[in-house]
């Protein structure tokens, strides 16, 4: 009877083993077969052991059913090394490195083998723990195990993640040679990868390590695609594009992966024309393009603005790729969506997105970026809410987009929502929130974010540092911005531009230009934004000759073609200085058609100097170009009012009404005790406004004793003199300053912000006010900052 039972068990075991033999990685039915066999075992009371148990665990692991695999493993009293190794590899591959380590270190040393070590080392490497992998490799050697080819391939892959020292490369190279693995292609490829990655470390000589990599490559008896691609990628990674190209041209076999690496390198380093030329050459040589080729060349077109070329590539893909794989479609369509939105074709990008058979988070983020970049914030907000998932980039794009498009409060609310949903902000997300504070002039909130940055270790971040410079400058604390600039560990052109703009806006024109000259001495090349800030600085300070010199240097020295915005700054500079003939000559000789910014600058200058004829001409052009823009009507009306042409004032105001144009109401605001207080002209809404009126009346008596006389010419209405004085006393900026003087601690700087240009009488009044109260008053209007102290203004009355 016992013999019959034993035979029956053997028969069942052989039957189950044969059935499980059908389970192989390429058989889609493997998991179903294994589940059926396992169920039959349970129903029949068969207790699997040895091979069958390990085979079941292996199939479950390869089918990603780790729960079932682990359940079987836990039922084994003494799992053998095969079962342990299988689960270590499966958990590592799934990213469960803690579980993999738990199983490995629970494995007795007596049953461990090299394969088990290899599985754990690979696990460390796949989970980007290079140090853990190296330490385990040392443990393997200490315990007398012999590394094989797979061990070296895995440990070299891990070393490539962390290597920074040439000595480490030499030591592992010696170990490879001593082991006899120095002729195995996979091992040598991994060693090549270590050498070229170490070459990019700032602690080593790049050229010597690349030379060592090249020597190793030349000595290899057998090379594959990875060998060639690793060398090209190494040269590219270390900025040696000419060497990479020379290496590629020396290849006898035209490998598509090597050409893709070269094109990708050109794109990464900004050599877009060279990338397109390589793309064309591949076609001429008959090298088949793949999805990696297309994504790189579409990226080149997107970043360089070569929309026509990109569209031609799109047309070719549609014509030649009749049935693309899902992987091909996903990567190429993502690149196409990015091409279209970066070239200003957001609707076309959305059309590509809508037609995609599969989408991932990159796809969704691309369209969100397109809407934000185009300023289509309502669509961006709607799209954001539709997204099935979000990552840190998603939140950062939306937070920054809201901030840069004037939705500061929504940006800060979204920043807080991101944190409440469990996302830890990165430095870029902080930068977006800080920019929101800059536009809102929310100094206290900005300081709180700065403190959080320092606490989280992001204080050395370049993007956050640049945002902080802008925030402090726009909140009226230019000293803090300058201090931050001087202590930043690294500066780029954005940092310099932000600081030059800050100094210029705050009336420190000479200091701003000195900083620009220092920037040039530091070999930081100016860009078009730099020249916008420099020309604005010259305009604010009335530095006509310097402005002319810098404007000419744009094309003469730096090859930057001036845009309409640069011309507008120059026209503003000339008109402020009363040089209208020069301004007219420049407009007539412009390389671009003069648009609204040009005529606005001309009209504003005419308003300052009372040049009626030229001002009327500028206004007429603006009426044609921007009939709904309120600023033109206001400036022209003000010009007429200044010279007492009240009939013409009435005509302009009637024209506004007839066209349905409404003047933007002037308002000023101030932050007191973490709350923003807003004041309008002739305000009666603010709960403490009556106390402000009473205080300003008392202050006015003291100011008159020092010689202040209300300048009624800034009242642009036809009324009696006493009424005009009353109107001047109710201006929003005066009310906000008065409130600050009442509420802020004694001696504290009063910082007020206004949406429109400061009134001339208010400007004069604040000079007297600063002297009477003996404190600094800072006012930011629509154009610049004014620092009033001891009866003087930082603008030198040139504004």
Number of C-alpha atoms within 10 A of each C-alpha: 6 7 8 9 10 11 12 12 14 12 12 16 19 13 13 18 18 12 15 20 14 13 20 14 12 7 10 11 12 21 22 13 18 22 15 12 18 19 12 13 16 11 9 10 9 13 11 19 12 12 13 19 19 22 20 25 26 23 24 23 24 19 16 16 15 19 11 15 24 16 11 17 20 11 9 14 7 10 16 15 17 20 23 22 23 22 25 28 22 26 22 23 19 15 14 15 20 12 14 25 17 11 15 21 11 9 18 9 10 6 10 19 16 15 17 20 22 27 25 27 29 26 29 27 24 19 18 16 18 23 17 16 27 20 12 17 21 10 13 20 11 9 9 9 14 11 21 16 19 17 21 25 23 24 27 29 25 27 28 21 17 17 21 20 16 19 11 14 20 13 10 17 19 11 14 23 11 10 13 11 19 18 15 16 19 20 23 26 27 22 27 29 25 29 34 28 25 28 28 21 16 10 11 15 14 22 15 13 21 23 14 17 24 16 12 15 20 11 11 15 9 13 16 11 14 17 20 20 23 24 26 27 23 27 26 24 18 18 17 17 20 11 14 24 18 11 16 21 12 10 11 7 10 17 16 18 19 24 24 27 24 27 26 24 26 24 23 17 12 14 16 25 16 15 25 20 12 18 21 11 13 18 11 9 9 9 14 11 16 13 19 18 22 23 21 26 27 30 24 27 29 23 17 17 17 17 19 11 16 23 16 11 17 17 11 11 16 12 9 9 11 8 9 13 10 13 11 16 18 21 19 22 26 25 25 28 27 28 31 27 24 23 19 17 17 25 15 15 26 21 13 18 21 11 10 16 10 14 17 13 15 19 23 22 23 26 26 27 21 25 26 25 19 16 16 15 19 12 12 23 16 11 15 19 10 10 13 9 11 16 12 14 17 20 23 24 21 26 30 25 27 27 25 20 17 15 17 26 17 16 27 23 12 18 22 14 13 20 11 10 8 8 15 11 19 16 21 22 23 26 28 28 31 35 30 30 29 26 19 23 26 24 22 16 19 24 16 11 18 19 13 14 21 12 10 11 10 19 19 15 19 20 20 24 27 26 27 29 28 25 30 26 26 26 26 28 19 22 14 15 25 18 11 17 20 12 11 15 12 12 16 13 16 17 21 22 25 24 26 26 26 30 24 27 26 25 23 19 26 15 14 25 21 11 17 22 11 13 18 11 10 9 8 14 12 18 15 17 16 19 23 22 25 26 29 27 29 27 26 25 23 20 18 17 11 15 22 15 10 16 22 15 14 18 12 11 9 13 10 16 14 18 13 18 16 23 24 25 26 26 28 30 28 28 27 25 18 17 15 20 11 13 21 15 11 15 20 12 10 13 13 12 10 17 15 18 18 23 24 22 23 28 27 23 24 24 23 15 15 17 18 16 9 17 22 17 14 22 23 16 17 23 16 10 13 15 15 16 16 16 18 24 23 17 19 24 21 21 26 21 21 17 12 15 14 17 11 15 23 15 12 19 18 13 13 20 12 9 10 11 17 15 14 12 9 16 19 25 25 25 21 16 9 11 11 12 15 20 25 19 18 16 17 12 11 12 8 10 18 14 13 20 19 12 16 23 13 11 16 20 11 16 22 13 11 13 9 18 14 19 15 19 16 18 21 19 18 13 9 9 12 9 14 19 17 14 17 20 22 18 22 25 32 24 29 28 26 21 25 23 22 14 13 14 11 11 11 13 18 26 25 28 27 21 16 16 13 24 17 16 19 20 18 19 22 28 21 26 28 22 18 17 17 14 19 23 26 25 27 25 18 11 15 19 28 27 23 25 21 17 17 18 22 16 20 12 12 13 18
